[in-house]
Amino acid sequence: MLIRISLIIAILAAIGAAVLNFVTVKKNLETVISQRQEWRDKWTKTDAELTTTKNTLDKTTKELATTKTQLGEMTAARDAAVKEAEEATKKAEDLTGKLAKTTEERDTARQDLAAYQNTGYNPQQIITFGNQIKQTQLALDVAIEEKKILTANLNKTKAELDRILHPEKHVLLPAGLKGSIVVTDPKWEFVVLNVGEEQGVLEHGELLVSRGGVLVGKVIVRSVQKDRCIANVMPGWKFADMMEGDQVIAAYPET
């Protein structure tokens, strides 16, 4: 009998524990279900917000692309407008310059016309005067050239006569005469210089030859042409071989 009572008590205790555990598990299950529902609601809300945000982002991206396109078109239009403005400014400046030049030419023409009217001559007379002036100028130029030739011949004759009458005297050359050797012939001891009659060179004139400021020798002119002459190396006056490019000056310049 005691055993049966103990067994009944044990069964009742087990049933009580089972009921207690069931109540506890049910409470925990209800809590978990509630939390799951809460997280599901949050996820649904977040997903909806994410979808909205994505749609907004897509819209913004499209609007940005459109804005970039419009900005590019506006920039191109602005650049074209700036270029047109620059070209218009340049054309305006050119026209202003041409207008100023035309105005100046017009004023000059008016002055020339006034001067012409004040002369009292008709156009044909002025043309005749112009032709006469040109002919006179041409004759003057010819006379000047003839004078140069006559002067050169006179100086040449005087130098030759002076050399004959006074063989001991040296032929004088222009004080500022400067030139250089363009050809040398060591075998025959002569050189060609790049100065001649136009520079005042005379036959039998003597020139000093130098290189780098050092005296190389002395030459005497034997033949004179318009812009060059031929000279021989003077005996006893050759201190080194003469070379092309060596400088020459008058040994006995005019004072």
Secondary structure, DSSP 8 states (H G I E B T S, - for coil): -HHHHHHHHHHHHHHHHHHHHHHHHHHHHHHHHHHHHHHHHHHHHHHHHHHHHHHHHHHHHHHHHHHHHHHHHHHHHHHHHHHHHHHHHHHHHHHHHHHHHHHHHHHHHHHHHHHHHHHT--HHHHHHHHHHHHHHHHHHHHHHHHHHHHHHHHHHHHHHHHHHH-TTS-B-B-TT-EEEEEEEETTTTEEEES--GGGT--TTBEEEEEETTEEEEEEEEEEE-SS-EEEEEEEEEESS---TT-EEEESSB--
